[in-house]
């Protein structure tokens, strides 16, 4: 989504007429999740996707109408038949898409872009239906309680909308919300950016960090060996810390958005990393090594005072069993396991 809004910013500077389509609800199988976006200009530029190609043509045509009229549209697309490839889904699902003129973001544009730049979490609330004067109006809420936009006209109901928005943010998923009076909203969630903390400036780490960046992770590399932990070897890492993990890790927020990976095969690195990470709320803790070396590692950690519940959190041998051999393939298997844990798929 960062890329979509960066593109919108570029188009705005070029005085383009823009529409933005957003998936606001899905049923059964759907090619793209809630919150997926497709941006279109009247001059023919396109960015993003709402259905991996199934209904993009129809969305773009509707976007042109929305740009010209200034009136948003709420569309529903279901299962396609043999003669309707361009306007239906082949996956058996249904999606609801809200198409709106990009001017709708004017009232929250500055705080929105500032939050994206700072990688802060937030929720955008959009009126979809039920409050005609406010149709398409927006407000942005932040976890610290402050907000921006024009939904203050909701008066007493604003607290309920805000509470619902922040609850969705805590669940890390967007969705719809309705009040008893018929007011209908879309809660577009931008959760905290996940952080990948890698201990060990090894060859696998080079590939892993590059791939994690493509998936939108903030990447942190920790290794005191200045010969290995260099910006030349790791040009894509966001944060490079040339310290021992026992010194560096306590300064990093290892909350449920943190994923910790130790890659050195060396107890001097692995053991303190695991002791700190397993005592935190980090969502994923993985370590490289064979089953034999991991059994020895577990004994050392027991002696250090870790209990069986903590030890059970370790992903070792690290990564999904994909038959990987090369550093790049091992990196793929590690990221695949992290994605599995992040999505809650067992």
N, C-alpha and C positions, 0 to 999 in steps of 0.2 A: 504494500500500500504506500510505502514511502516513495517508491518510484512513480506511482500514479500522481501523487501530489507534487512531486518534483516536476513531472511533465506538465501538469496543469499550471504550475508557476511559470514555466518557460512559455507556454502558450498564452498565458495572460499578458506577459511582457510583449508578446508579438501581436496583441490586440485581436486574438482569435475569438470567434464565437463558439462556446463550448457547452456540451452536455455531458453529464456523468450518470452512468447507469450502475446501480448497486443491487446485488442479490440480497433481499431482505428476509426471505424465508425459503426453506427447501422441504420437500417430502420425499421419502424413500431415497433411492439412488439419485445423486446429482453430481454433475461433473465438476462443479466449483462450490466452495463453501459459502455460507452466509458472510456478507461483507466483501465478497469479490467484486471488482469494479472494472468497467469499460468506459473509457473516455473517448469522445468523438468531437471533431470540429466541423464546422460548416464547410471548411475548405477541403475536408476529406482525410484529415489525420486521425489515426486510431491508436489507442494504447490500452493494454490490459485485456481482460477476458472475463466473461460471466458464465460461459458454458463450454469452453474448449472448442468453440466453433459451431456448435449445433444451432444456436439461435442468434448469433452475432449479427447476421444480415438484417433480421427483423428489428433488432435493438438499434442498429445504426440508422435505419430508416425512421424509426420512432424518434431517435435523438434529433434528427434534422427537423422533425415537426415540433419538438419541444423547444429547440433553439429559436425557431421562427415565431412560435406562439408565446413563449415564456411560461407555458402551463405544464406542470409536471404530469407524468403518466405512471400509473401502477399497472404492470402487465403480469400475466400468468402464462407460463408455457408448460405443457404436459407432454405426454408420450407422442412421438411422431408416428405417421404412417408412411407408406412407400412413396406417396406423392407430396409429402410435406417436410422433406429433409431440412429445408431452410428455416422452418418456423416451429420445430418441435425437438424434443429430446429423444435420443435413441437409447438411453440408458434405463428407461422405465420409470424415471422420476418426474418430479414437478418442481419448478422454481418460480418464485415471485420476484420481479425486478422493478425497482423504482427508478424512473428516468427523470432527471431534473436539470434545469439550466444551472451552469456553474456559478452564476451570480448568487445563488442561494448560500454560498459559502462566504460571501463578502463580510458578513457580520462576525464571523469567527476566524477569518483567514489568518490574521496576524498571530493570535494565540495558537492556532492549529500548526502553522509552520514553525513557530518557536518550539512547540512541544516535540514535533518531529525531529527538529535539529538537535534538541537536547535529549532525545530518546526517552521522553517522559510518557508514562501511561495516561490515557484519557478515554472518554466516551463522547461521541457526537450523538446528540438526540435530534431526530428529525420528525416533524409532524407529517404523518402519512395521510390522515383522514380524520374527520370528526370535528375539527375546529377550523371552519372555512377561512376565517381571516388569517389564521396562522399556518395554512397549508404550505408545506415546504420550508417553514421557518426552522431555525436550528439553534441549539445551545451546546456548549462543550463543557463537560464536567471533569474535574481533576480529583484524585484521591485525597488531596489535602483539604478539599472542601470548597475551593474557589471555582468560579464558573465564568463563562462569557457567552454572549449571544442575546437572543431576544425572546426567550421563553418565560421571562419574568411575568408576562401577561397571563400566565397560568395561575398566578396568585397562590391560593392555598394548596393547589395540586402540585406545585413545583417541587415541594419536598418529597412527595410520593414518586414523582418521575425521577428525581435525583437519586433517591434510595434504590429504585429499580435499576437505574443505570450503573451505579457503583456495585450493586450485587452482581450484575452481568460482567462487569470488569473483573471482579474477584473470581468469577467462573471462567474467565478468559474466552468468552464466546458471545458474539452478538446475537440479537434477537428482537422480536417485537414485544410491545407492551401496550396494554389498553386500560383506560379508566372506565368506570361505570357509565359515565356520561357519553361514551362513544368515542372519546378522543383516542387516537391510535398513533403510536410512535414506533420508530425504528431506532434501536440502540446499537450504534456502530462502535465496536470495542477495539481499542488499541492497547493491549496489555503490555506490561513491562517487557523490554527486549531480553530474550534469553542470553545468558552468558556462558561461554565455554571456557573453562579454566584448565589449561594444559600444563602439566608439570613435566619438564624434560624436553630440551631443544634437540630432539632426535629427528631422523629423516621422516618418520611417520607424521610427526607434528607439523612438518612443512605442508604436507598434503592435507592433513586434517584441518588445519587453520584456514587454508585457502578454500576448501569446500564448505566449511562452516560459515565463512563470510558470505558465500553465495546463498546460504539458507537464512541469512539475516541475524546470525548470532554476533554478539559482541565477543571478541576473542582476547584472551589474556594468556600470555606465556610466561612461565616462571622457571628460571634456571640460573644458578649462580655462576656457571661456567661461561665467562665472557667470550671465549673462543667460539662457542657454539651458539649462544643466545645473542645473535646480532641482527641488526635491521637489514643487513644485506641478505641474510638467509631467510628472514621472515619479514619481507616487505609489506605483507598484508595484515599482520597482527595489529590490533588496535592498541594493546598495552603490552609492553615488554618489560619484565621485572627481572633484573639480574641479582637475585637473592635466593637464599635457601627457602624452601616452602614453609618451614616452621616460622620464619620471620615474615614472609609475604602474605600467606593465606589469612592470618588473623585480621589483616587490614581490608580484606575483600568481603563483600556481603555474600555469604553462602546461603542464600534463601532458596525458596522453591523454584526460582528462575535460574538457578546456577547448576551447571553440569561439570563435574570435576573428573579429569582424566589424568592418570599417571602413567608415563610411558618409558621409564628408564631401565626397568629390571633391577634397580639398585635399591636395597633396603634403606640407604641413607636418604633417598628421595621418597620412596613409596610409603614407608612406615609413618613418618610424620605427616605426610599428605593425607593418608587414610585416617589417622587418629583425629586430625582436625576436621576433615570433611565428614566423617561418620558422626561426629558430635554436633554437626550443623543440620540445617534444613535443606541442604542441597538435594535436588530431585534425583540426581544420578551421580554415582561414584563408581568409576571403572578403573581397572588396573591391568596392565599388560603382564603376561607371564604364563607359563605352563601350569597345568593342574598340580604338578609336583611342587613347583616353586610357590604356588599359591597356598598349598597345604602348610608349608613351612612358614609362610607369611602369616597365616591365621594363628599359628601357635605363638608367634612373636606378639601379635596384637592382643591375644588373650592374656599373655603375661604382662602386657602394658595396661591391662584393665578394661579392655573393651568387652562388652557382653555379646551373647549370641544374636540378639536382635539387631545389633549394630553390624555385626559381621555378615549377617544375611543380606544386608543392603548392597554388598560389594558385587559388582558385575565383573566376574573373572572366571575363565579367560574372557577378556573384554571383547565386545562386538558380537553380532549375529554370526552364526556359522555358515558363511557363504563360500567356503572353500578358498578363501583369500590367501594370497602368497606375497604379492608385492606390497610396498608401503602404501601405494595409492589404494589398492584393494582392501588392505587392513583399515585404512581411513574410512572407506565406504562402509565397511562392516560396523565400525564404531558409530558413525553417524546414523546408520540404519537403526542400531539399538537405541541410541539417544532419541531418535524420532519416535520409535515405538513406545518408549517410556513417556515421552512428552505428550503423546496423543492418547495414552491410556490403553493402548491395544496390547493385549497379552499374547 
